[in-house]
Amino acid sequence: MPLSQATRASWQPAAVTTSKLGQYPSKFSLMRTEASKDVEGLPALESANSGFIVHITPVEELDDVRLENTRGGSYLNATQSTTTGNRCTTGFTMHDVTNSNRRGVSTAGHCASDTPQRWYRNHNSSSWSAHVRQEWHVGQNGDIGWYGSNNSLPQFYASWGGVRNVTGSARPVVGQRLWFFGTGNASTGQQTATVAANGNCASNRCNLTAMDSNVTVPGDSGGPWFSGNTAYGVHCCTVGSLSNFTPVYVFSNLWGMVVTRA
Amino acid sequence: MINRKRTWLLTTTTVVLALLSGCGAEDPADEPEVISVVEDDPVIMVHDGQNLAIADTTTGGELQFDATTGCLYLHNPHATEATRIGPLWPPGTEPVLVDGKRGVDLPGAGVITEGDHVSLHGAPDDPELYSEWTDLFGRCWPEQTWVLVVGGPSQG
């Protein structure tokens, strides 16, 4: 039986959102791109190298908008709640080396597959910002996705409130010890496990790296696997009581997206 | 009052396949099925806890019973596409009938029945990812039903 593959790629219209908390103006764009500064007001801009249509929403009252500086290891939830609803974690900030308009935060593909918009929040903040799904994949290449963000920093939370710069990325090696952080459980912090196998498959998700223990909980999906300042992967799932993640190089292979470095 | 069903009465694909094959030691049918159908009231599907990926996120919805198929499903009206979700329950889950309401006894959570709003460990997947089980899922869910591999209740 051939492996199934579900891939979605789209450029969403810029978000026009009413904040539930009232901290934002009633109408604004959270997906304002560098391109939109130049062509604001135009209905659409065709990307030169991708063939995608980029829809532009006029930016109103932007001076009053407080956009979060996005990092890996932060909340990326379906609602503005840290404890209820569908909850995920950001992995690392990423960008396309050939197209500066394509930048944002990574997460698991299954976090994006049915959620076109998610809410981002830093650890020591009470503000949520909306982010629009850009691409996702769950299948033969792994379980990855990313949401747009123009305010991404080359950093991730390695523990609660513990910001760390990203200086590189690498492929996981069997026997190597890695560390993890996710927002799934407020009472647990940084976790660690050893790489048990690469190229694992489960539920027709392949290209997964399996660790030697289960150190993750619901809400950790998409969270960063790392060693020191080096990015290794974004968390996927639990398979047979072992934590599994997708290596970050898959983002580059699929979409030309690389981890943003300090 | 809970009418807890006796497991030896449950017809699973594992039992059927094992009997038909003669139970040889090397027979693949001796291996536990990745997904088993528990034919009871209600009908539920249970995974083996070993071979499927349990997404480390949370999925909420209302447990509902489809009288036509006799199966349970999760209804999430707030979802974009995955409004109807077929749960694959973790090992040890048993169907229950409580005061006329169908449900399951979910390890770590207790009894949940139709009408209950639940938050479960796992994410809805496009059914295309489970194409090898399409025929099995047809027992309970139409093709457009998303699939949720349940790890348990969502409390981390």
Interface residues (C-beta under 8 A of the other chain):
Chain A: M1 S4 Q5 A6 T84 G85 N86 R87 C88 A108 H110 C111 S113 D114 T115 P116 V138 G139 D143 G182 G184 N185 T188 A202 S203 N204 R205 L208 T216 V217 P218 G219 D220 S221 H235 C236 C237 T238 V239 G240 S241 S243 N244
Chain B: G49 Q50 N51 L52 A53 I54 A55 D56 T57 T58 T59 G60 A79 T80 E81 A82 S119 H121 G122 A123 P124 D125 D126 E128 L129 Y130 S131 E132 W146 V149 G151 S154 Q155 G156
